[in-house]
Amino acid sequence: MEYQQLIIDKERKQKLFSHNYQINWIVTAFQAASGWVNLITPTSAVIMGALAIARVDISKWWKWISKLMVILFVVACIYLGILAVL
């Protein structure tokens, strides 16, 4: 549990704990947001390299990834909503 607490700074932690959120929920929300953003960052060397090797046009990739991002965003929101209710 200690490694998870190091992720959040003191001010943010105090605000979040004042609302009775559990640290697991907070870490899950941050990880979901980070993974979501990292998946669509077009300047990522891995994504750009893979697109170049596969010879996929960036506009075609954006059309495909936008649908996936909407689905992932909805799933993450539902999951975090369920955690908040529990």
Biopython code that builds the backbone (N, CA, C, O; Angstrom):
import numpy as np
from Bio.PDB.StructureBuilder import StructureBuilder

atoms = [
    (1, "MET", "N", (0.813, -1.195, 0.000)),
    (1, "MET", "CA", (0.000, 0.000, 0.000)),
    (1, "MET", "C", (0.858, 1.262, 0.000)),
    (1, "MET", "O", (0.390, 2.305, -0.456)),
    (2, "GLU", "N", (2.075, 1.209, 0.486)),
    (2, "GLU", "CA", (2.913, 2.403, 0.574)),
    (2, "GLU", "C", (3.276, 2.953, -0.789)),
    (2, "GLU", "O", (3.298, 4.170, -0.974)),
    (3, "TYR", "N", (3.564, 2.079, -1.757)),
    (3, "TYR", "CA", (3.950, 2.554, -3.083)),
    (3, "TYR", "C", (2.826, 3.322, -3.752)),
    (3, "TYR", "O", (3.078, 4.248, -4.523)),
    (4, "GLN", "N", (1.577, 2.942, -3.464)),
    (4, "GLN", "CA", (0.451, 3.648, -4.054)),
    (4, "GLN", "C", (0.308, 5.042, -3.450)),
    (4, "GLN", "O", (-0.088, 5.979, -4.143)),
    (5, "GLN", "N", (0.621, 5.182, -2.190)),
    (5, "GLN", "CA", (0.485, 6.469, -1.535)),
    (5, "GLN", "C", (1.538, 7.455, -2.004)),
    (5, "GLN", "O", (1.331, 8.663, -1.884)),
    (6, "LEU", "N", (2.644, 6.993, -2.525)),
    (6, "LEU", "CA", (3.684, 7.883, -3.013)),
    (6, "LEU", "C", (3.284, 8.578, -4.308)),
    (6, "LEU", "O", (3.864, 9.604, -4.661)),
    (7, "ILE", "N", (2.313, 8.038, -5.011)),
    (7, "ILE", "CA", (1.900, 8.596, -6.300)),
    (7, "ILE", "C", (1.228, 9.953, -6.123)),
    (7, "ILE", "O", (1.369, 10.824, -6.981)),
    (8, "ILE", "N", (0.511, 10.144, -5.043)),
    (8, "ILE", "CA", (-0.308, 11.334, -4.846)),
    (8, "ILE", "C", (0.390, 12.287, -3.878)),
    (8, "ILE", "O", (0.856, 11.864, -2.820)),
    (9, "ASP", "N", (0.464, 13.557, -4.231)),
    (9, "ASP", "CA", (1.109, 14.521, -3.346)),
    (9, "ASP", "C", (0.247, 14.786, -2.115)),
    (9, "ASP", "O", (-0.923, 14.406, -2.072)),
    (10, "LYS", "N", (0.835, 15.441, -1.118)),
    (10, "LYS", "CA", (0.163, 15.606, 0.179)),
    (10, "LYS", "C", (-1.121, 16.426, 0.093)),
    (10, "LYS", "O", (-2.129, 16.061, 0.697)),
    (11, "GLU", "N", (-1.091, 17.526, -0.649)),
    (11, "GLU", "CA", (-2.284, 18.384, -0.725)),
    (11, "GLU", "C", (-3.450, 17.651, -1.370)),
    (11, "GLU", "O", (-4.574, 17.693, -0.870)),
    (12, "ARG", "N", (-3.178, 16.983, -2.478)),
    (12, "ARG", "CA", (-4.227, 16.251, -3.169)),
    (12, "ARG", "C", (-4.745, 15.106, -2.305)),
    (12, "ARG", "O", (-5.944, 14.831, -2.275)),
    (13, "LYS", "N", (-3.829, 14.442, -1.603)),
    (13, "LYS", "CA", (-4.225, 13.325, -0.754)),
    (13, "LYS", "C", (-5.159, 13.794, 0.363)),
    (13, "LYS", "O", (-6.143, 13.122, 0.670)),
    (14, "GLN", "N", (-4.859, 14.932, 0.963)),
    (14, "GLN", "CA", (-5.708, 15.441, 2.042)),
    (14, "GLN", "C", (-7.104, 15.783, 1.531)),
    (14, "GLN", "O", (-8.099, 15.505, 2.201)),
    (15, "LYS", "N", (-7.178, 16.382, 0.354)),
    (15, "LYS", "CA", (-8.487, 16.709, -0.214)),
    (15, "LYS", "C", (-9.290, 15.448, -0.517)),
    (15, "LYS", "O", (-10.485, 15.374, -0.229)),
    (16, "LEU", "N", (-8.616, 14.455, -1.103)),
    (16, "LEU", "CA", (-9.313, 13.228, -1.479)),
    (16, "LEU", "C", (-9.743, 12.424, -0.255)),
    (16, "LEU", "O", (-10.836, 11.858, -0.232)),
    (17, "PHE", "N", (-8.886, 12.375, 0.757)),
    (17, "PHE", "CA", (-9.252, 11.628, 1.956)),
    (17, "PHE", "C", (-10.318, 12.344, 2.772)),
    (17, "PHE", "O", (-11.033, 11.702, 3.542)),
    (18, "SER", "N", (-10.440, 13.663, 2.620)),
    (18, "SER", "CA", (-11.495, 14.383, 3.332)),
    (18, "SER", "C", (-12.875, 14.003, 2.782)),
    (18, "SER", "O", (-13.883, 14.188, 3.464)),
    (19, "HIS", "N", (-12.925, 13.481, 1.567)),
    (19, "HIS", "CA", (-14.188, 13.028, 0.963)),
    (19, "HIS", "C", (-14.386, 11.520, 1.123)),
    (19, "HIS", "O", (-15.291, 10.948, 0.515)),
    (20, "ASN", "N", (-13.557, 10.880, 1.927)),
    (20, "ASN", "CA", (-13.651, 9.445, 2.228)),
    (20, "ASN", "C", (-13.447, 8.542, 1.017)),
    (20, "ASN", "O", (-14.070, 7.484, 0.929)),
    (21, "TYR", "N", (-12.591, 8.937, 0.090)),
    (21, "TYR", "CA", (-12.231, 8.067, -1.016)),
    (21, "TYR", "C", (-11.123, 7.128, -0.565)),
    (21, "TYR", "O", (-10.252, 7.520, 0.212)),
    (22, "GLN", "N", (-11.150, 5.908, -1.042)),
    (22, "GLN", "CA", (-10.079, 4.964, -0.714)),
    (22, "GLN", "C", (-8.922, 5.158, -1.677)),
    (22, "GLN", "O", (-9.126, 5.548, -2.827)),
    (23, "ILE", "N", (-7.716, 4.888, -1.218)),
    (23, "ILE", "CA", (-6.519, 5.081, -2.036)),
    (23, "ILE", "C", (-6.556, 4.211, -3.288)),
    (23, "ILE", "O", (-6.044, 4.624, -4.328)),
    (24, "ASN", "N", (-7.144, 3.027, -3.217)),
    (24, "ASN", "CA", (-7.216, 2.147, -4.388)),
    (24, "ASN", "C", (-8.030, 2.775, -5.511)),
    (24, "ASN", "O", (-7.674, 2.643, -6.682)),
    (25, "TRP", "N", (-9.110, 3.451, -5.170)),
    (25, "TRP", "CA", (-9.937, 4.095, -6.182)),
    (25, "TRP", "C", (-9.177, 5.222, -6.847)),
    (25, "TRP", "O", (-9.252, 5.410, -8.061)),
    (26, "ILE", "N", (-8.446, 5.969, -6.042)),
    (26, "ILE", "CA", (-7.700, 7.118, -6.549)),
    (26, "ILE", "C", (-6.612, 6.654, -7.515)),
    (26, "ILE", "O", (-6.447, 7.219, -8.596)),
    (27, "VAL", "N", (-5.880, 5.630, -7.119)),
    (27, "VAL", "CA", (-4.810, 5.109, -7.968)),
    (27, "VAL", "C", (-5.385, 4.533, -9.252)),
    (27, "VAL", "O", (-4.806, 4.722, -10.322)),
    (28, "THR", "N", (-6.507, 3.838, -9.167)),
    (28, "THR", "CA", (-7.139, 3.275, -10.358)),
    (28, "THR", "C", (-7.570, 4.382, -11.319)),
    (28, "THR", "O", (-7.405, 4.248, -12.531)),
    (29, "ALA", "N", (-8.115, 5.464, -10.789)),
    (29, "ALA", "CA", (-8.533, 6.584, -11.644)),
    (29, "ALA", "C", (-7.329, 7.215, -12.344)),
    (29, "ALA", "O", (-7.395, 7.517, -13.536)),
    (30, "PHE", "N", (-6.231, 7.416, -11.612)),
    (30, "PHE", "CA", (-5.037, 8.002, -12.220)),
    (30, "PHE", "C", (-4.431, 7.076, -13.268)),
    (30, "PHE", "O", (-3.981, 7.537, -14.317)),
    (31, "GLN", "N", (-4.418, 5.791, -12.996)),
    (31, "GLN", "CA", (-3.856, 4.842, -13.957)),
    (31, "GLN", "C", (-4.716, 4.756, -15.218)),
    (31, "GLN", "O", (-4.189, 4.661, -16.326)),
    (32, "ALA", "N", (-6.025, 4.790, -15.050)),
    (32, "ALA", "CA", (-6.919, 4.740, -16.206)),
    (32, "ALA", "C", (-6.723, 5.971, -17.089)),
    (32, "ALA", "O", (-6.663, 5.863, -18.314)),
    (33, "ALA", "N", (-6.626, 7.134, -16.461)),
    (33, "ALA", "CA", (-6.428, 8.372, -17.228)),
    (33, "ALA", "C", (-5.074, 8.380, -17.930)),
    (33, "ALA", "O", (-4.973, 8.785, -19.088)),
    (34, "SER", "N", (-4.053, 7.940, -17.242)),
    (34, "SER", "CA", (-2.714, 7.918, -17.832)),
    (34, "SER", "C", (-2.648, 6.953, -19.013)),
    (34, "SER", "O", (-2.093, 7.291, -20.058)),
    (35, "GLY", "N", (-3.203, 5.768, -18.855)),
    (35, "GLY", "CA", (-3.205, 4.800, -19.936)),
    (35, "GLY", "C", (-4.011, 5.268, -21.133)),
    (35, "GLY", "O", (-3.637, 5.015, -22.278)),
    (36, "TRP", "N", (-5.122, 5.952, -20.869)),
    (36, "TRP", "CA", (-5.973, 6.452, -21.938)),
    (36, "TRP", "C", (-5.234, 7.500, -22.761)),
    (36, "TRP", "O", (-5.279, 7.473, -23.991)),
    (37, "VAL", "N", (-4.562, 8.414, -22.091)),
    (37, "VAL", "CA", (-3.823, 9.460, -22.798)),
    (37, "VAL", "C", (-2.622, 8.875, -23.536)),
    (37, "VAL", "O", (-2.356, 9.260, -24.675)),
    (38, "ASN", "N", (-1.904, 7.966, -22.918)),
    (38, "ASN", "CA", (-0.729, 7.374, -23.555)),
    (38, "ASN", "C", (-1.089, 6.567, -24.795)),
    (38, "ASN", "O", (-0.264, 6.418, -25.697)),
    (39, "LEU", "N", (-2.294, 6.054, -24.848)),
    (39, "LEU", "CA", (-2.714, 5.266, -25.996)),
    (39, "LEU", "C", (-2.913, 6.120, -27.240)),
    (39, "LEU", "O", (-2.709, 5.644, -28.356)),
    (40, "ILE", "N", (-3.306, 7.369, -27.059)),
    (40, "ILE", "CA", (-3.608, 8.210, -28.229)),
    (40, "ILE", "C", (-2.541, 9.240, -28.535)),
    (40, "ILE", "O", (-2.688, 9.990, -29.500)),
    (41, "THR", "N", (-1.489, 9.310, -27.768)),
    (41, "THR", "CA", (-0.462, 10.312, -28.012)),
    (41, "THR", "C", (0.258, 9.994, -29.318)),
    (41, "THR", "O", (1.009, 9.021, -29.384)),
    (42, "PRO", "N", (0.041, 10.801, -30.361)),
    (42, "PRO", "CA", (0.643, 10.481, -31.661)),
    (42, "PRO", "C", (2.145, 10.742, -31.705)),
    (42, "PRO", "O", (2.816, 10.296, -32.636)),
    (43, "THR", "N", (2.675, 11.443, -30.735)),
    (43, "THR", "CA", (4.115, 11.703, -30.733)),
    (43, "THR", "C", (4.895, 10.591, -30.050)),
    (43, "THR", "O", (6.123, 10.635, -29.983)),
    (44, "SER", "N", (4.189, 9.608, -29.551)),
    (44, "SER", "CA", (4.863, 8.471, -28.935)),
    (44, "SER", "C", (5.671, 7.731, -30.000)),
    (44, "SER", "O", (5.159, 7.404, -31.070)),
    (45, "ALA", "N", (6.917, 7.478, -29.693)),
    (45, "ALA", "CA", (7.800, 6.813, -30.658)),
    (45, "ALA", "C", (7.297, 5.422, -31.016)),
    (45, "ALA", "O", (7.422, 4.988, -32.161)),
    (46, "VAL", "N", (6.735, 4.731, -30.052)),
    (46, "VAL", "CA", (6.241, 3.381, -30.312)),
    (46, "VAL", "C", (5.077, 3.415, -31.296)),
    (46, "VAL", "O", (5.039, 2.635, -32.247)),
    (47, "ILE", "N", (4.124, 4.323, -31.064)),
    (47, "ILE", "CA", (2.958, 4.406, -31.950)),
    (47, "ILE", "C", (3.375, 4.854, -33.349)),
    (47, "ILE", "O", (2.953, 4.267, -34.344)),
    (48, "MET", "N", (4.197, 5.887, -33.421)),
    (48, "MET", "CA", (4.616, 6.387, -34.729)),
    (48, "MET", "C", (5.452, 5.358, -35.480)),
    (48, "MET", "O", (5.321, 5.211, -36.695)),
    (49, "GLY", "N", (6.317, 4.644, -34.749)),
    (49, "GLY", "CA", (7.123, 3.600, -35.379)),
    (49, "GLY", "C", (6.268, 2.462, -35.902)),
    (49, "GLY", "O", (6.481, 1.973, -37.012)),
    (50, "ALA", "N", (5.295, 2.041, -35.096)),
    (50, "ALA", "CA", (4.413, 0.949, -35.512)),
    (50, "ALA", "C", (3.573, 1.353, -36.725)),
    (50, "ALA", "O", (3.367, 0.548, -37.633)),
    (51, "LEU", "N", (3.093, 2.586, -36.740)),
    (51, "LEU", "CA", (2.314, 3.054, -37.891)),
    (51, "LEU", "C", (3.180, 3.124, -39.147)),
    (51, "LEU", "O", (2.720, 2.801, -40.242)),
    (52, "ALA", "N", (4.422, 3.542, -38.988)),
    (52, "ALA", "CA", (5.320, 3.621, -40.146)),
    (52, "ALA", "C", (5.654, 2.237, -40.688)),
    (52, "ALA", "O", (5.660, 2.019, -41.900)),
    (53, "ILE", "N", (5.932, 1.303, -39.780)),
    (53, "ILE", "CA", (6.256, -0.065, -40.207)),
    (53, "ILE", "C", (5.061, -0.719, -40.897)),
    (53, "ILE", "O", (5.214, -1.405, -41.908)),
    (54, "ALA", "N", (3.876, -0.499, -40.343)),
    (54, "ALA", "CA", (2.668, -1.099, -40.915)),
    (54, "ALA", "C", (2.142, -0.319, -42.117)),
    (54, "ALA", "O", (1.203, -0.760, -42.779)),
    (55, "ARG", "N", (2.738, 0.829, -42.399)),
    (55, "ARG", "CA", (2.320, 1.705, -43.497)),
    (55, "ARG", "C", (0.845, 2.092, -43.391)),
    (55, "ARG", "O", (0.083, 2.022, -44.355)),
    (56, "VAL", "N", (0.480, 2.501, -42.182)),
    (56, "VAL", "CA", (-0.886, 2.955, -41.924)),
    (56, "VAL", "C", (-0.886, 4.482, -41.927)),
    (56, "VAL", "O", (-0.066, 5.111, -41.258)),
    (57, "ASP", "N", (-1.799, 5.064, -42.673)),
    (57, "ASP", "CA", (-1.920, 6.515, -42.725)),
    (57, "ASP", "C", (-2.451, 7.031, -41.385)),
    (57, "ASP", "O", (-3.303, 6.396, -40.763)),
    (58, "ILE", "N", (-1.943, 8.184, -40.948)),
    (58, "ILE", "CA", (-2.323, 8.720, -39.635)),
    (58, "ILE", "C", (-3.814, 9.064, -39.573)),
    (58, "ILE", "O", (-4.432, 8.909, -38.520)),
    (59, "SER", "N", (-4.397, 9.523, -40.669)),
    (59, "SER", "CA", (-5.833, 9.843, -40.659)),
    (59, "SER", "C", (-6.681, 8.583, -40.495)),
    (59, "SER", "O", (-7.705, 8.603, -39.812)),
    (60, "LYS", "N", (-6.256, 7.499, -41.119)),
    (60, "LYS", "CA", (-6.966, 6.224, -40.964)),
    (60, "LYS", "C", (-6.840, 5.732, -39.522)),
    (60, "LYS", "O", (-7.795, 5.196, -38.959)),
    (61, "TRP", "N", (-5.674, 5.914, -38.934)),
    (61, "TRP", "CA", (-5.452, 5.505, -37.539)),
    (61, "TRP", "C", (-6.321, 6.317, -36.594)),
    (61, "TRP", "O", (-6.897, 5.763, -35.658)),
    (62, "TRP", "N", (-6.426, 7.637, -36.826)),
    (62, "TRP", "CA", (-7.256, 8.483, -35.966)),
    (62, "TRP", "C", (-8.724, 8.061, -36.025)),
    (62, "TRP", "O", (-9.409, 8.067, -35.002)),
    (63, "LYS", "N", (-9.208, 7.697, -37.205)),
    (63, "LYS", "CA", (-10.601, 7.248, -37.325)),
    (63, "LYS", "C", (-10.825, 5.973, -36.505)),
    (63, "LYS", "O", (-11.844, 5.837, -35.828)),
    (64, "TRP", "N", (-9.881, 5.054, -36.570)),
    (64, "TRP", "CA", (-10.019, 3.798, -35.840)),
    (64, "TRP", "C", (-9.868, 4.005, -34.339)),
    (64, "TRP", "O", (-10.654, 3.472, -33.555)),
    (65, "ILE", "N", (-8.860, 4.777, -33.936)),
    (65, "ILE", "CA", (-8.570, 4.929, -32.512)),
    (65, "ILE", "C", (-9.638, 5.757, -31.805)),
    (65, "ILE", "O", (-9.860, 5.575, -30.608)),
    (66, "SER", "N", (-10.308, 6.666, -32.524)),
    (66, "SER", "CA", (-11.338, 7.485, -31.883)),
    (66, "SER", "C", (-12.498, 6.624, -31.387)),
    (66, "SER", "O", (-13.034, 6.870, -30.306)),
    (67, "LYS", "N", (-12.883, 5.631, -32.159)),
    (67, "LYS", "CA", (-13.953, 4.727, -31.723)),
    (67, "LYS", "C", (-13.518, 3.917, -30.502)),
    (67, "LYS", "O", (-14.281, 3.747, -29.551)),
    (68, "LEU", "N", (-12.291, 3.424, -30.543)),
    (68, "LEU", "CA", (-11.764, 2.658, -29.417)),
    (68, "LEU", "C", (-11.670, 3.512, -28.155)),
    (68, "LEU", "O", (-11.973, 3.045, -27.057)),
    (69, "MET", "N", (-11.249, 4.767, -28.319)),
    (69, "MET", "CA", (-11.102, 5.645, -27.158)),
    (69, "MET", "C", (-12.441, 5.949, -26.497)),
    (69, "MET", "O", (-12.527, 6.030, -25.271)),
    (70, "VAL", "N", (-13.468, 6.114, -27.292)),
    (70, "VAL", "CA", (-14.804, 6.349, -26.732)),
    (70, "VAL", "C", (-15.250, 5.129, -25.924)),
    (70, "VAL", "O", (-15.774, 5.267, -24.819)),
    (71, "ILE", "N", (-15.040, 3.945, -26.480)),
    (71, "ILE", "CA", (-15.421, 2.716, -25.778)),
    (71, "ILE", "C", (-14.634, 2.571, -24.480)),
    (71, "ILE", "O", (-15.211, 2.267, -23.436)),
    (72, "LEU", "N", (-13.330, 2.786, -24.538)),
    (72, "LEU", "CA", (-12.503, 2.671, -23.330)),
    (72, "LEU", "C", (-12.876, 3.712, -22.286)),
    (72, "LEU", "O", (-12.868, 3.422, -21.090)),
    (73, "PHE", "N", (-13.201, 4.921, -22.728)),
    (73, "PHE", "CA", (-13.596, 5.973, -21.797)),
    (73, "PHE", "C", (-14.896, 5.606, -21.080)),
    (73, "PHE", "O", (-15.014, 5.784, -19.868)),
    (74, "VAL", "N", (-15.858, 5.100, -21.826)),
    (74, "VAL", "CA", (-17.143, 4.710, -21.225)),
    (74, "VAL", "C", (-16.946, 3.557, -20.240)),
    (74, "VAL", "O", (-17.516, 3.570, -19.149)),
    (75, "VAL", "N", (-16.144, 2.564, -20.620)),
    (75, "VAL", "CA", (-15.888, 1.421, -19.737)),
    (75, "VAL", "C", (-15.181, 1.880, -18.464)),
    (75, "VAL", "O", (-15.539, 1.440, -17.371)),
    (76, "ALA", "N", (-14.186, 2.756, -18.586)),
    (76, "ALA", "CA", (-13.468, 3.257, -17.411)),
    (76, "ALA", "C", (-14.395, 4.053, -16.501)),
    (76, "ALA", "O", (-14.321, 3.923, -15.279)),
    (77, "CYS", "N", (-15.266, 4.878, -17.081)),
    (77, "CYS", "CA", (-16.209, 5.655, -16.268)),
    (77, "CYS", "C", (-17.194, 4.749, -15.536)),
    (77, "CYS", "O", (-17.506, 4.983, -14.369)),
    (78, "ILE", "N", (-17.676, 3.728, -16.210)),
    (78, "ILE", "CA", (-18.597, 2.783, -15.563)),
    (78, "ILE", "C", (-17.890, 2.061, -14.423)),
    (78, "ILE", "O", (-18.439, 1.928, -13.329)),
    (79, "TYR", "N", (-16.674, 1.597, -14.680)),
    (79, "TYR", "CA", (-15.909, 0.883, -13.657)),
    (79, "TYR", "C", (-15.640, 1.779, -12.444)),
    (79, "TYR", "O", (-15.821, 1.351, -11.304)),
    (80, "LEU", "N", (-15.212, 3.006, -12.684)),
    (80, "LEU", "CA", (-14.948, 3.923, -11.579)),
    (80, "LEU", "C", (-16.232, 4.324, -10.867)),
    (80, "LEU", "O", (-16.228, 4.553, -9.658)),
    (81, "GLY", "N", (-17.329, 4.409, -11.611)),
    (81, "GLY", "CA", (-18.617, 4.690, -10.987)),
    (81, "GLY", "C", (-19.065, 3.576, -10.069)),
    (81, "GLY", "O", (-19.612, 3.827, -8.995)),
    (82, "ILE", "N", (-18.834, 2.345, -10.492)),
    (82, "ILE", "CA", (-19.166, 1.194, -9.644)),
    (82, "ILE", "C", (-18.296, 1.196, -8.395)),
    (82, "ILE", "O", (-18.786, 0.905, -7.303)),
    (83, "LEU", "N", (-17.017, 1.517, -8.536)),
    (83, "LEU", "CA", (-16.141, 1.584, -7.373)),
    (83, "LEU", "C", (-16.591, 2.671, -6.403)),
    (83, "LEU", "O", (-16.523, 2.489, -5.187)),
    (84, "ALA", "N", (-17.043, 3.785, -6.931)),
    (84, "ALA", "CA", (-17.477, 4.893, -6.074)),
    (84, "ALA", "C", (-18.733, 4.536, -5.279)),
    (84, "ALA", "O", (-18.903, 4.986, -4.146)),
    (85, "VAL", "N", (-19.605, 3.731, -5.871)),
    (85, "VAL", "CA", (-20.841, 3.334, -5.184)),
    (85, "VAL", "C", (-20.565, 2.303, -4.094)),
    (85, "VAL", "O", (-21.200, 2.308, -3.040)),
    (86, "LEU", "N", (-19.611, 1.424, -4.364)),
    (86, "LEU", "CA", (-19.296, 0.397, -3.370)),
    (86, "LEU", "C", (-18.675, 1.060, -2.206)),
    (86, "LEU", "O", (-18.320, 0.395, -1.233)),
]
sb = StructureBuilder()
sb.init_structure("model")
sb.init_model(0)
sb.init_chain("A")
sb.init_seg("    ")
for serial, (resi, resn, name, xyz) in enumerate(atoms, 1):
    if name == "N":
        sb.init_residue(resn, " ", resi, " ")
    sb.init_atom(name, np.array(xyz, "f"), 0.0, 1.0, " ", f" {name:<3s}", serial, name[0])
structure = sb.get_structure()
